[in-house]
Structure formats: C-alpha cells, structure tokens
Amino acid sequence: MATMVMESIGRVFISRQQIRQVPRLLTEAAPSMPGTVTDSEVPAYFRERYVSTGYRPLDQSWRYYFLSLFQRHNETLNVWTHLLAFLLLLVKLRQLTDAVDFVNDRHSWPLLILVLSSLTYSGFSVLAHLLGGKSEMCHYLFYFLDYVGVAQYQYGSAVVHFYYAVDETMHRSMQGLFMPTATILSCLSCLGCCYGKYCNHTQPCWVRKVCQVVPSALAYMWDNSPVAKRLLLWSNDDLAVAYHFGQVAFFLSCSFFFTFPLLEHYLPGRCDFVGQSHQVFHVLLSCCTFCQIHASYLDYVHRRQLYLRLHESGDAALFVGLYVFTLVGCALITAFMLRKVKHVLDFKMKLK
C-alpha cells in the first residue's frame, strides 16, 4: 500500500515538474519571437476597426505563428475562445457517443452532423485567427475556410431543427423544400462572406459587413423557423424549449457584437488585447452552440415518436448526402474566390 502511495506521489511530482518547465521550453523553442506592431506597420486589409496595436508582423515562419498561440497579441483571445470551445465539443461528442448509437441509429445522424459541423466551424476559426496573419494569401485562404465552417454549421442547424424540432403542420407544408433551400442558403452564405472579404481591396468596410450579414441572416431565419414556432407555442412540459430559447438569445446577442464593434469604438486603445467585440462574439456563439446541441439531444430522446412518424427511413441518409453536397459546393466557391484573389495579388506584384 505504501509503495502505491509513493508511486502516486512520484507521478504527481513529475507532472508538476514538467508543467513548471513549460515556460522555459517555450522560451527555448522561440528565443527571438518578434514583438507585436501597430496598425500602421501592417497592410490595410489586416487592420481591424478601432484596434491600433497588437498586430503580429507578416512573413514570419510557420513556427512563429503556431507559437504565437502563447504570445500576447490582438488575436490571442480570438484563438483561445474557439480552441477551448473545440476541445469542449470533443468532450461533448465523447459523452454523446456513450448515450447515442450513431452507427446503427440513422435517426441520430442529424445530431451527429450538428456536432461535426460545430467542430468544423470552431476548428477553422482557430486556424484563421492563428495563421491568417502570415501573408495576404494566407489571410484569404484561412478566412475562406472559416466561412466554409460557418456554412457547414448553418446546415447542421437546419437539419437538426427540421428533423427533431419541427411540428407536424410545418413538416407537412415544408417537406421536400426545407432542406434543399437550407443547402442553397448555406452555400450563398459562404459565397457572400468570401466575396465580402475579397471586396477588402476595392470597397469600404460596410460593404463587407453587408455581404457577410445579409446571407447569414437569411439562412438563420430559415434554419431556425421550426424553433421559432416552438418558442411561440412555449410549453412547460417541453424539456428542450428552454435550451432552444437560450440558443436563440445567445445567437442574437453574438450577432449584435459581430455587426457592431461597440466596445473598441467607445474604448479606443483599451480593447486591443482584451475586450474586443469579436471576442465576445466568439464566447456567445460557443454558448449558443452548446445550448443548441443539448436542445437537439433532448429532442432526439423525447420526441422520438414524432420524428419517427414524420421522417421516412431514407431521410437521414438524404440529409447526410446534402451535407456532403454543401461541403463540396462551399469548397468550389472557396477555390473560385481564391483564384480571383490570386489574380489580384499577381496584378499588384506586377505593378511593383
């Protein structure tokens, strides 16, 4: 017994020793990491409104940008908010696999699509904020991937809401129309976001916001219409409705902070590292996602008799196919927009 205790203490001691060595190991790995620079030292397309300091210099090694995960700059919290969300989503997926038979139960596939699409958008967001500052081409590449992730999440939201949250009347009127329309709106959202980013070269900032917000708003209203009807018919016997209310409230709040950077506008220079509206947007969006996943799980468990009656056995496989179609469509849109960006960058190089 004493031997086992000593071995346990030894393992704890070794773990603490290793943890204490992390700062030194990071310093040795990056002994000369460049410091951050001001907005006047980076190109205009890298600058965020009302954020004047904390930018990372361009054209450094990949190692520098990966290690900047542990550096203080104006993207640090944007990276960590969605990185932590990504890790928590992995934990959530592990918990769901213990309770849900994703392999043999086709009716669980919409829930799996939602979780996978949530992992996609949070993972691509981490890459965009961590690596998008290396060069202009990397900036567009990783943010276009970020928009692909957003489109996948929109589709994932649509499929769980139509599969689990819809009622019989709405299902009868929207069957055969809801999911194809959601697929098209997801692709249009990806196109709008990519085009808005591409317009950085020639158009004012509000044009980018309109291109990003309007298609996404249309997709959100369509995808969440079954939930909106549930909320209008609020019932205390409905176990999931409180979480549906939570996801709507969190999403509307995060949309506000995404559209209007009020914090840095009214506190210029004080939110360069902590307190940016986009950081608040990340946190609220992550809360929205976890509320949505839990609400969908509750619907999957407690509304089973309803969705078994509404959906045919092949519907789940069809929706998986539409998910793949959405992914391929967004990939083609991204490739097309990257080609346009490359033409612009090549033209700029010729002018130098």
C-alpha positions as CSV (number, residue, x, y, z in Angstrom):
1,M,0.0,0.0,0.0
2,A,2.8,2.4,1.0
3,T,4.6,1.6,-2.3
4,M,1.5,2.5,-4.3
5,V,1.1,5.8,-2.4
6,M,4.7,6.7,-3.1
7,E,4.4,5.9,-6.8
8,S,1.3,8.1,-7.0
9,I,3.1,10.9,-5.2
10,G,6.1,10.4,-7.6
11,R,3.9,10.7,-10.7
12,V,2.2,13.9,-9.3
13,F,5.7,15.3,-8.6
14,I,6.9,14.5,-12.1
15,S,3.8,16.1,-13.6
16,R,4.3,19.3,-11.6
17,Q,8.0,19.4,-12.6
18,Q,7.1,19.0,-16.3
19,I,4.4,21.7,-16.0
20,R,7.0,24.1,-14.4
21,Q,9.3,23.5,-17.4
22,V,6.7,24.6,-20.0
23,P,7.6,28.3,-19.9
24,R,11.3,27.5,-20.2
25,L,10.7,25.1,-23.1
26,L,8.6,27.7,-25.0
27,T,11.3,30.3,-24.5
28,E,14.0,27.9,-25.8
29,A,11.7,27.0,-28.8
30,A,11.2,30.6,-29.7
31,P,14.2,32.6,-28.3
32,S,13.7,35.5,-30.7
33,M,10.0,35.8,-31.4
34,P,9.3,39.2,-32.9
35,G,7.1,41.6,-30.8
36,T,3.8,42.9,-31.9
37,V,3.5,46.0,-34.1
38,T,1.0,48.8,-34.6
39,D,-1.7,49.1,-37.3
40,S,0.5,51.5,-39.3
41,E,3.0,48.7,-39.8
42,V,0.6,46.2,-41.4
43,P,-1.3,46.4,-44.6
44,A,-4.8,47.9,-44.5
45,Y,-6.6,44.6,-45.1
46,F,-5.2,43.2,-41.8
47,R,-6.4,46.1,-39.7
48,E,-9.5,45.9,-37.5
49,R,-11.5,49.0,-36.8
50,Y,-10.5,50.7,-33.6
51,V,-7.7,48.2,-32.9
52,S,-4.4,50.1,-33.1
53,T,-1.8,47.8,-31.5
54,G,-1.0,44.1,-31.0
55,Y,-0.6,43.0,-34.6
56,R,1.8,40.3,-35.5
57,P,4.4,41.1,-38.2
58,L,3.9,39.5,-41.6
59,D,6.1,36.9,-43.4
60,Q,7.4,35.1,-40.4
61,S,8.0,31.4,-40.2
62,W,5.1,29.0,-39.7
63,R,6.7,28.1,-36.4
64,Y,6.3,31.7,-35.2
65,Y,2.6,31.8,-35.9
66,F,1.9,28.5,-34.2
67,L,3.9,29.5,-31.2
68,S,2.1,32.9,-31.1
69,L,-0.7,30.8,-29.6
70,F,1.2,31.6,-26.3
71,Q,2.0,35.1,-27.2
72,R,0.1,38.3,-26.2
73,H,-1.3,39.8,-29.3
74,N,-4.7,41.1,-30.5
75,E,-5.8,37.7,-31.8
76,T,-4.8,35.6,-28.8
77,L,-8.3,35.6,-27.2
78,N,-9.9,35.1,-30.6
79,V,-7.8,31.9,-30.9
80,W,-8.3,30.6,-27.4
81,T,-12.0,31.2,-27.1
82,H,-12.7,28.9,-30.1
83,L,-9.9,26.5,-29.3
84,L,-11.4,25.9,-25.8
85,A,-14.8,25.5,-27.5
86,F,-13.3,23.0,-29.9
87,L,-11.9,20.9,-27.1
88,L,-15.2,21.0,-25.1
89,L,-17.0,19.9,-28.2
90,L,-14.8,16.9,-28.4
91,V,-15.7,16.1,-24.8
92,K,-19.4,16.6,-25.7
93,L,-19.0,14.3,-28.7
94,R,-17.4,11.6,-26.5
95,Q,-20.3,11.9,-24.0
96,L,-22.9,11.6,-26.8
97,T,-21.2,8.5,-28.2
98,D,-21.9,6.8,-24.8
99,A,-25.6,7.7,-25.0
100,V,-26.4,7.6,-28.7
101,D,-25.8,4.8,-31.2
102,F,-24.5,6.9,-34.1
103,V,-23.6,3.9,-36.2
104,N,-26.8,1.9,-36.2
105,D,-29.5,4.5,-35.5
106,R,-30.0,6.6,-38.6
107,H,-32.2,9.0,-36.8
108,S,-29.2,10.1,-34.8
109,W,-27.3,11.2,-37.8
110,P,-28.7,14.8,-37.9
111,L,-27.4,15.2,-34.3
112,L,-24.0,13.9,-35.4
113,I,-24.0,16.4,-38.3
114,L,-24.6,19.3,-35.9
115,V,-21.7,18.2,-33.7
116,L,-19.3,17.7,-36.6
117,S,-20.3,21.0,-38.2
118,S,-19.7,22.7,-34.8
119,L,-16.3,21.2,-34.6
120,T,-15.6,22.3,-38.2
121,Y,-16.5,26.0,-37.7
122,S,-14.7,26.3,-34.4
123,G,-11.6,24.5,-35.7
124,F,-11.4,26.6,-38.9
125,S,-11.9,29.7,-36.8
126,V,-8.9,28.8,-34.7
127,L,-6.8,28.4,-37.9
128,A,-8.0,31.7,-39.3
129,H,-7.1,33.7,-36.3
130,L,-3.9,31.9,-35.6
131,L,-2.4,31.6,-39.1
132,G,-4.3,34.2,-41.1
133,G,-1.6,36.9,-40.3
134,K,1.3,35.2,-42.1
135,S,0.7,36.8,-45.5
136,E,-2.1,38.2,-47.7
137,M,-2.7,34.9,-49.5
138,C,-2.8,33.0,-46.2
139,H,-5.2,35.6,-44.8
140,Y,-7.7,35.0,-47.5
141,L,-7.2,31.2,-47.6
142,F,-7.8,30.6,-43.8
143,Y,-10.6,33.1,-43.6
144,F,-12.3,31.5,-46.6
145,L,-12.0,28.2,-44.7
146,D,-13.6,29.9,-41.7
147,Y,-16.6,30.8,-43.9
148,V,-16.8,27.2,-45.1
149,G,-17.1,26.2,-41.4
150,V,-19.8,28.8,-40.8
151,A,-21.8,27.4,-43.8
152,Q,-21.5,23.9,-42.5
153,Y,-22.7,25.0,-39.1
154,Q,-25.7,26.7,-40.7
155,Y,-26.6,23.4,-42.5
156,G,-26.1,21.4,-39.3
157,S,-28.5,23.8,-37.5
158,A,-31.1,23.4,-40.3
159,V,-31.0,19.6,-40.3
160,V,-31.5,19.1,-36.5
161,H,-34.2,21.7,-36.4
162,F,-36.2,20.2,-39.3
163,Y,-35.6,16.7,-38.1
164,Y,-36.2,17.0,-34.4
165,A,-37.8,20.4,-33.6
166,V,-40.4,20.7,-36.4
167,D,-44.1,20.0,-35.8
168,E,-46.4,18.0,-38.0
169,T,-48.1,21.0,-39.6
170,M,-44.9,22.7,-40.6
171,H,-43.3,19.5,-41.7
172,R,-46.3,18.8,-44.0
173,S,-46.0,22.2,-45.6
174,M,-42.2,22.3,-45.9
175,Q,-41.4,18.7,-46.7
176,G,-39.2,18.5,-49.8
177,L,-38.4,22.2,-49.7
178,F,-36.8,23.0,-46.3
179,M,-33.6,21.1,-46.6
180,P,-32.8,21.9,-50.3
181,T,-33.4,25.6,-49.5
182,A,-31.2,25.4,-46.4
183,T,-28.4,23.8,-48.6
184,I,-28.6,26.7,-51.1
185,L,-28.7,29.3,-48.4
186,S,-25.6,27.8,-46.7
187,C,-23.7,28.0,-50.0
188,L,-24.9,31.6,-50.6
189,S,-23.7,32.5,-47.1
190,C,-20.3,31.1,-47.9
191,L,-20.2,33.0,-51.2
192,G,-21.3,36.2,-49.5
193,C,-18.7,36.0,-46.8
194,C,-15.9,35.2,-49.2
195,Y,-16.9,37.9,-51.6
196,G,-17.2,40.4,-48.7
197,K,-13.6,39.6,-47.7
198,Y,-12.5,39.8,-51.3
199,C,-14.0,43.3,-51.5
200,N,-11.5,44.5,-49.0
201,H,-9.4,45.6,-51.9
202,T,-11.9,47.9,-53.5
203,Q,-14.9,48.5,-51.3
204,P,-15.5,50.2,-47.9
205,C,-15.9,48.1,-44.7
206,W,-19.7,48.3,-44.7
207,V,-19.9,46.5,-48.0
208,R,-18.1,43.5,-46.5
209,K,-20.4,43.5,-43.5
210,V,-23.5,43.6,-45.7
211,C,-22.2,40.7,-47.8
212,Q,-21.5,38.7,-44.7
213,V,-24.5,39.6,-42.6
214,V,-27.4,39.5,-45.1
215,P,-26.9,36.0,-46.5
216,S,-26.2,34.7,-43.0
217,A,-29.3,36.4,-41.6
218,L,-31.5,34.8,-44.3
219,A,-30.0,31.4,-43.6
220,Y,-30.5,31.8,-39.9
221,M,-34.2,32.9,-40.2
222,W,-34.9,29.9,-42.5
223,D,-32.9,27.3,-40.5
224,N,-34.5,28.4,-37.2
225,S,-38.1,28.8,-38.3
226,P,-39.1,25.4,-36.7
227,V,-37.5,26.6,-33.4
228,A,-39.3,29.9,-33.6
229,K,-42.6,28.2,-33.9
230,R,-41.7,26.0,-30.9
231,L,-40.9,29.1,-28.8
232,L,-44.2,30.8,-29.8
233,L,-46.1,27.7,-28.5
234,W,-44.0,27.5,-25.3
235,S,-45.0,24.7,-23.1
236,N,-43.6,23.9,-19.6
237,D,-43.8,20.2,-20.5
238,D,-41.3,20.7,-23.3
239,L,-37.9,19.8,-21.8
240,A,-35.9,21.3,-24.7
241,V,-37.6,24.6,-25.2
242,A,-35.6,26.5,-22.5
243,Y,-32.4,25.5,-24.3
244,H,-33.8,26.5,-27.6
245,F,-34.6,29.9,-26.1
246,G,-31.1,30.0,-24.8
247,Q,-29.5,29.3,-28.2
248,V,-31.7,32.0,-29.9
249,A,-30.8,34.5,-27.2
250,F,-27.1,33.8,-27.4
251,F,-27.1,33.9,-31.2
252,L,-28.9,37.3,-31.4
253,S,-26.5,38.7,-28.8
254,C,-23.4,37.4,-30.6
255,S,-24.8,38.7,-34.0
256,F,-25.0,42.2,-32.4
257,F,-21.4,42.1,-31.3
258,F,-20.3,40.8,-34.7
259,T,-22.0,43.6,-36.5
260,F,-21.3,46.5,-34.2
261,P,-17.8,46.7,-32.6
262,L,-19.1,49.0,-29.8
263,L,-16.6,48.1,-27.1
264,E,-13.5,49.1,-29.0
265,H,-15.3,52.0,-30.6
266,Y,-16.1,53.7,-27.3
267,L,-12.9,52.5,-25.6
268,P,-10.3,53.1,-28.3
269,G,-6.9,51.6,-27.4
270,R,-8.2,49.8,-24.3
271,C,-9.6,46.7,-26.1
272,D,-6.6,45.9,-28.4
273,F,-5.8,42.7,-26.4
274,V,-8.8,42.1,-24.2
275,G,-12.4,43.2,-24.6
276,Q,-12.9,43.3,-28.4
277,S,-16.4,42.8,-29.6
278,H,-15.3,39.8,-31.7
279,Q,-14.0,38.1,-28.6
280,V,-17.4,38.5,-27.0
281,F,-19.0,37.2,-30.3
282,H,-16.9,34.0,-30.0
283,V,-17.9,33.4,-26.4
284,L,-21.6,33.9,-27.1
285,L,-21.6,31.8,-30.3
286,S,-20.0,29.0,-28.3
287,C,-22.7,29.2,-25.7
288,C,-25.3,29.2,-28.4
289,T,-23.8,26.0,-29.9
290,F,-23.8,24.1,-26.7
291,C,-27.4,25.1,-25.9
292,Q,-28.3,24.0,-29.4
293,I,-26.6,20.6,-29.1
294,H,-28.2,19.9,-25.8
295,A,-31.7,21.0,-27.0
296,S,-31.3,18.8,-30.1
297,Y,-30.2,15.9,-27.9
298,L,-33.3,16.3,-25.7
299,D,-35.5,16.5,-28.8
300,Y,-33.8,13.3,-30.1
301,V,-34.6,11.5,-26.9
302,H,-38.1,12.8,-26.0
303,R,-39.7,13.5,-29.4
304,R,-38.7,10.1,-30.9
305,Q,-42.3,9.0,-31.6
306,L,-43.0,12.2,-33.5
307,Y,-39.9,12.3,-35.8
308,L,-40.2,8.5,-36.5
309,R,-43.7,9.2,-37.8
310,L,-42.7,12.3,-39.8
311,H,-39.5,11.1,-41.4
312,E,-39.0,8.1,-43.7
313,S,-36.1,5.8,-43.1
314,G,-34.2,7.2,-46.0
315,D,-34.5,10.9,-45.0
316,A,-31.5,10.8,-42.7
317,A,-29.2,9.4,-45.4
318,L,-30.6,12.0,-47.8
319,F,-29.7,14.8,-45.4
320,V,-26.2,13.4,-45.0
321,G,-25.9,13.5,-48.8
322,L,-27.0,17.1,-48.8
323,Y,-24.4,17.8,-46.1
324,V,-21.7,16.4,-48.3
325,F,-23.1,18.4,-51.2
326,T,-22.9,21.6,-49.1
327,L,-19.3,20.9,-48.2
328,V,-18.3,20.3,-51.9
329,G,-20.2,23.4,-53.0
330,C,-18.5,25.6,-50.4
331,A,-15.1,24.1,-51.3
332,L,-15.8,25.0,-55.0
333,I,-16.8,28.5,-54.0
334,T,-13.7,28.9,-51.9
335,A,-11.5,27.7,-54.8
336,F,-13.2,30.1,-57.2
337,M,-12.7,33.1,-54.8
338,L,-9.1,32.1,-54.1
339,R,-8.4,32.2,-57.8
340,K,-9.8,35.7,-58.0
341,V,-7.7,36.8,-55.1
342,K,-4.6,35.3,-56.7
343,H,-5.2,37.3,-59.9
344,V,-5.5,40.5,-57.8
345,L,-2.3,39.7,-55.9
346,D,-0.4,38.8,-59.1
347,F,-1.6,42.1,-60.6
348,K,-0.4,44.0,-57.6
349,M,3.0,42.3,-57.8
350,K,3.4,43.4,-61.5
351,L,2.7,47.0,-60.5
352,K,5.6,47.0,-58.0
